[in-house]
Amino acid sequence: MTITTPAADARGLALAHYAARAVLEHFLARRGVTFPQQVALRAAVTAESPRTPDALAAEVRGSLKTDPATVRADLDALLAKGLLATDGAHLRPTDAGRDLLATTAAEVAPFTARVWAGIPADDLAAAGRVLAQVTARANAELATLTP
């Protein structure tokens, strides 16, 4: 029996994204955190220095392509949960926020390992190049649509 591998397309990319995201969301839900909140928290944790709310919101908005009010609500939720804290004019991750990301990453790691296991390095490199091109082109197209 011959298995036909479909060419990559927008639907295939979306299905892969949502399948992998669903695994992560399963573990985030246990802690009362949403995927967009996790993206915002990760941006704060990985920043070289504390970010202003505006800078952090802009970074998250650029990643998730969502409206500013939604991002601000997610930042407010992270503050209310004690995962982010204000530090003067900046936001910084708390120890609880860092712990949440570390714990979640540890729980998801075995699933991620199984998902990616056995995929040849050359295939991963090719997929990485294609995804980078798709992201850049989609961002360019989006820029023509937004004022």
N, C-alpha and C positions, 0 to 999 in steps of 0.2 A: 504494500500500500504506500502510495506517495502522499506526503503531507505537503500541501501548498502553503507557503508562508506569505501572508498578505503584505503588500507594500505598506509602509508607514503612512498614516494619514491622520487628520485631525480627530476622527472618531477613535482610532486606536490609541492615540496619545491620551485622549480624555479618559478612555476606559482604564488604561494603565494608571493614570493619576488617581482616579477615584477609587480604584481597588486598593492601591497602596495607602491612600489617605484614610480609607475606612479602617484599616488595621490600626493606624496611629490613633484615629478618633476613638476607637474602642477603649484604648488605655487612657486617653485624655478624659473621656467621659467619667471614668472612675474617680477622677480628681476634680470634677466640675469645671473643666477647662475646655474651651472650644478650640478648633483648629486655628482660626484667625487669632485667638488670644495667644496660642502657643507660638505662632509666627512672630507676633509682637514681642513676646517675652524672649524668644531666641534672639531677635534683633537687639534687644537691650543687653542680653548676656554677652553676645559676641562683639558688641561695640568696643572700640579701643578706649573710650572714655564715656562718662555719663552723657546722655543726649537730652536735649530739650524736648518737651512734649511735641513741639512742631516738627523737629527733625526726625524723631522716632516715628511719628505719624506719617511723615512723608515717605520714609523708607518702607514702612509696612504697606502703605497705599501703592507704592511702586511695585511691590511684590505681589500683592493680592488683587490689584486693579479694582479696588472698592472705593466707595465714597468716604470723604473725610469724617462724616458724622459717625459712620459705623466703626471706623478705626478709633475715634475718640472714645466711643462707648466701650470698645474692647480695652483700651488703656485704663479707663475708669474702673472697669471690672477687675483688672489686674491689681490696681491700687487697692480696691475694696477687699480683695482676697489676700492682701499682704504679699503679693508676689513681686510687685514693684513698689518703690517708695519715692517720695519726693525728696530731693536733696537740693535745696535752694531753687534755682530755676531749671533744674535737671531732674530726670527720672533715672533711677538706678535699680537694678534687680536686687531683691533681698536674698538672704540665704535660703529662704523657703522657695523662692522662684528658681534659684539655681538647682536646689535639690529636686524640685519637681521635674525639671528638664532632664537631669541626670537619671532619676529613677525611671522616667518614661522611656528614655533612650535604652536603658538596660533591659527593660521589659520588652521593647519592640525588637531589640537586636537579634534574637533567635529567629523571629519571623522574617526580618529583613535578610538575614543570612540565607535562609532557605529560598527566598524569592530570587535572589541574585546568584545563587550557587550554580556553578557550571556554565555560566554565560562566558564565552571566550572573551579575553581582553580586547581583541581586535573588534569584536562586535560592540563591546561597551564603548570603545573609543569612537567607532563610527556613529553610534547612537548619540554620544555626547556632542559630536560635531553637528549632527543634524538638529538636535534639540537646541543648541546654541544659535544656529541659523534661524530656526523657526521662532525662537524667542525674540531675537533681534528684529526680524521682519514683522512679527506681530506687534511688537512695541512701536515700530515705525508706523505701521498702519493705524494703530490706536492713536498715535500722536496727531494724525491728520483728522481724526474724528472729534477730538476734544479741544475745546477752546483754550 
